[in-house]
Amino acid sequence: MKLLHIDSSILGQYSVSRTLSAEIVARQLALHPGTEVIYRDLASDTALHLSGAHLAAFQGTAVTDPALGADLAAGGAYLDDLFAADLIVIGAPMYNFSVPSQLKAWIDRVVVAGKSFQYGANGPEGLLPKGKKVFIASSRGGVYTRDSPAAAFDHHETYLKGILSFIGLIDITVVRAEGLNLSPEVKDASIAKARADIAALAA
């Protein structure tokens, strides 16, 4: 069994999403001993944002820029990681109501027509093998769930669940710590709740 662990927070040791993603990985390793872990830290090893040069390369133009060639190779490795993994753990903090740009850059490399999805007679269909499980370690400064007045600003978890489902990843569990900027008490309670949710994860 293989597990793909992705972090995207820029906060290093102070990151709640990194803490939770690491604890989810530890829980999965306890449930599935011997699992191989592939780790990607998108904050320290960030893909380039898509450019006209990328699109030209995708259409067959020769690549002469070494940096572009290395970046294209990294994008191919991201796709290989995703196809190989049975379990996928994504540390995803909310930045300005959505995902970090470095996580979006990763998404742009793995959501590729003809590779991770295709358009058929009935519309788009995901090409990722069935049976993969995804765990999202979500951290947010405010509260965006349920009947919160800020719920309309959630382009974070809703986006991630939508784009992952689009490529065939439909078994998605969100472990959430939110309200982290409201007060120390709310932060501590929210993190404790997320940790309890992780401890309750079943195989």
DRENMAR-991642 format. One record per residue (C-alpha): residue number from 1; residue in one letter; x, y, z. Coordinates in steps of 0.1 Angstrom, whole numbers, plus 5000, padded with zeros to 4 digits. Layout:
[NUM,"A",[X,Y,Z]]
...
//
This chain:
[1,"M",[5000,5000,5000]]
[2,"K",[5012,5035,4992]]
[3,"L",[5003,5068,5009]]
[4,"L",[5008,5102,4993]]
[5,"H",[5013,5130,5019]]
[6,"I",[5011,5166,5007]]
[7,"D",[5016,5197,5027]]
[8,"S",[5011,5232,5014]]
[9,"S",[5012,5256,5044]]
[10,"I",[5039,5283,5046]]
[11,"L",[5039,5284,5084]]
[12,"G",[5063,5255,5090]]
[13,"Q",[5062,5242,5126]]
[14,"Y",[5035,5267,5135]]
[15,"S",[5011,5252,5109]]
[16,"V",[4979,5236,5122]]
[17,"S",[4973,5218,5088]]
[18,"R",[5008,5203,5089]]
[19,"T",[5002,5191,5124]]
[20,"L",[4969,5175,5115]]
[21,"S",[4982,5160,5082]]
[22,"A",[5011,5144,5101]]
[23,"E",[4987,5129,5127]]
[24,"I",[4964,5116,5099]]
[25,"V",[4994,5099,5083]]
[26,"A",[5005,5084,5117]]
[27,"R",[4970,5071,5122]]
[28,"Q",[4969,5055,5087]]
[29,"L",[5003,5039,5093]]
[30,"A",[4990,5025,5125]]
[31,"L",[4960,5011,5107]]
[32,"H",[4980,4999,5077]]
[33,"P",[5015,4988,5089]]
[34,"G",[5041,4987,5062]]
[35,"T",[5026,5014,5040]]
[36,"E",[5051,5033,5019]]
[37,"V",[5049,5071,5022]]
[38,"I",[5056,5096,4994]]
[39,"Y",[5059,5131,5008]]
[40,"R",[5056,5163,4989]]
[41,"D",[5061,5197,5006]]
[42,"L",[5047,5222,4981]]
[43,"A",[5058,5252,5002]]
[44,"S",[5095,5243,4999]]
[45,"D",[5093,5226,4965]]
[46,"T",[5067,5246,4946]]
[47,"A",[5058,5240,4910]]
[48,"L",[5058,5269,4886]]
[49,"H",[5024,5284,4877]]
[50,"L",[5011,5274,4843]]
[51,"S",[5023,5296,4815]]
[52,"G",[5021,5299,4777]]
[53,"A",[5054,5280,4775]]
[54,"H",[5038,5251,4794]]
[55,"L",[5008,5250,4771]]
[56,"A",[5031,5251,4741]]
[57,"A",[5051,5221,4755]]
[58,"F",[5019,5202,4761]]
[59,"Q",[5011,5207,4724]]
[60,"G",[5044,5193,4713]]
[61,"T",[5067,5223,4711]]
[62,"A",[5103,5214,4718]]
[63,"V",[5114,5224,4753]]
[64,"T",[5147,5243,4754]]
[65,"D",[5145,5260,4788]]
[66,"P",[5160,5237,4814]]
[67,"A",[5139,5252,4842]]
[68,"L",[5107,5245,4822]]
[69,"G",[5119,5210,4814]]
[70,"A",[5125,5203,4851]]
[71,"D",[5091,5217,4860]]
[72,"L",[5073,5195,4834]]
[73,"A",[5091,5165,4848]]
[74,"A",[5080,5174,4883]]
[75,"G",[5044,5177,4871]]
[76,"G",[5046,5142,4856]]
[77,"A",[5059,5129,4889]]
[78,"Y",[5029,5145,4907]]
[79,"L",[5006,5125,4884]]
[80,"D",[5026,5093,4890]]
[81,"D",[5023,5099,4927]]
[82,"L",[4986,5103,4925]]
[83,"F",[4980,5072,4904]]
[84,"A",[5002,5050,4926]]
[85,"A",[4988,5061,4959]]
[86,"D",[4961,5041,4977]]
[87,"L",[4957,5068,5004]]
[88,"I",[4961,5105,4999]]
[89,"V",[4966,5130,5028]]
[90,"I",[4965,5167,5019]]
[91,"G",[4973,5195,5043]]
[92,"A",[4953,5224,5031]]
[93,"P",[4951,5257,5050]]
[94,"M",[4926,5284,5038]]
[95,"Y",[4943,5315,5024]]
[96,"N",[4920,5343,5014]]
[97,"F",[4889,5320,5013]]
[98,"S",[4906,5294,4990]]
[99,"V",[4936,5270,4988]]
[100,"P",[4973,5282,4988]]
[101,"S",[4986,5291,4954]]
[102,"Q",[5012,5263,4957]]
[103,"L",[4985,5237,4962]]
[104,"K",[4966,5252,4932]]
[105,"A",[4998,5248,4911]]
[106,"W",[4999,5211,4921]]
[107,"I",[4962,5207,4912]]
[108,"D",[4969,5223,4878]]
[109,"R",[4995,5195,4872]]
[110,"V",[4972,5166,4882]]
[111,"V",[4939,5177,4867]]
[112,"V",[4948,5171,4831]]
[113,"A",[4925,5161,4802]]
[114,"G",[4933,5127,4788]]
[115,"K",[4953,5117,4819]]
[116,"S",[4933,5122,4851]]
[117,"F",[4899,5129,4834]]
[118,"Q",[4883,5128,4800]]
[119,"Y",[4852,5141,4782]]
[120,"G",[4830,5113,4771]]
[121,"A",[4795,5110,4756]]
[122,"N",[4780,5117,4790]]
[123,"G",[4803,5145,4799]]
[124,"P",[4835,5145,4820]]
[125,"E",[4846,5114,4838]]
[126,"G",[4875,5109,4862]]
[127,"L",[4903,5085,4853]]
[128,"L",[4918,5078,4887]]
[129,"P",[4914,5042,4897]]
[130,"K",[4885,5036,4921]]
[131,"G",[4890,5028,4957]]
[132,"K",[4915,5055,4967]]
[133,"K",[4908,5073,5000]]
[134,"V",[4915,5110,5005]]
[135,"F",[4920,5128,5038]]
[136,"I",[4920,5166,5038]]
[137,"A",[4936,5183,5069]]
[138,"S",[4917,5216,5067]]
[139,"S",[4926,5246,5088]]
[140,"R",[4908,5280,5087]]
[141,"G",[4910,5312,5108]]
[142,"G",[4873,5318,5107]]
[143,"V",[4842,5296,5107]]
[144,"Y",[4827,5287,5074]]
[145,"T",[4806,5256,5080]]
[146,"R",[4769,5250,5084]]
[147,"D",[4749,5282,5090]]
[148,"S",[4778,5305,5094]]
[149,"P",[4774,5339,5079]]
[150,"A",[4807,5333,5062]]
[151,"A",[4798,5300,5046]]
[152,"A",[4794,5317,5012]]
[153,"F",[4831,5325,5013]]
[154,"D",[4842,5288,5015]]
[155,"H",[4860,5283,4982]]
[156,"H",[4884,5260,5001]]
[157,"E",[4870,5227,5012]]
[158,"T",[4842,5230,4986]]
[159,"Y",[4867,5236,4958]]
[160,"L",[4890,5207,4969]]
[161,"K",[4861,5182,4972]]
[162,"G",[4848,5193,4938]]
[163,"I",[4881,5192,4919]]
[164,"L",[4891,5159,4934]]
[165,"S",[4857,5143,4927]]
[166,"F",[4861,5156,4891]]
[167,"I",[4891,5133,4886]]
[168,"G",[4875,5103,4903]]
[169,"L",[4885,5107,4939]]
[170,"I",[4852,5105,4956]]
[171,"D",[4860,5089,4990]]
[172,"I",[4870,5121,5008]]
[173,"T",[4872,5127,5045]]
[174,"V",[4877,5162,5058]]
[175,"V",[4894,5167,5092]]
[176,"R",[4888,5203,5101]]
[177,"A",[4901,5228,5126]]
[178,"E",[4885,5262,5121]]
[179,"G",[4879,5294,5141]]
[180,"L",[4917,5294,5148]]
[181,"N",[4919,5332,5148]]
[182,"L",[4889,5338,5170]]
[183,"S",[4904,5332,5204]]
[184,"P",[4930,5309,5221]]
[185,"E",[4901,5289,5237]]
[186,"V",[4883,5284,5204]]
[187,"K",[4916,5274,5187]]
[188,"D",[4925,5248,5213]]
[189,"A",[4890,5233,5213]]
[190,"S",[4889,5231,5175]]
[191,"I",[4923,5214,5173]]
[192,"A",[4913,5190,5201]]
[193,"K",[4882,5181,5181]]
[194,"A",[4902,5175,5150]]
[195,"R",[4926,5153,5169]]
[196,"A",[4897,5133,5183]]
[197,"D",[4883,5129,5147]]
[198,"I",[4917,5116,5136]]
[199,"A",[4919,5091,5165]]
[200,"A",[4884,5078,5155]]
[201,"L",[4894,5071,5119]]
[202,"A",[4888,5035,5109]]
[203,"A",[4906,5014,5083]]
//
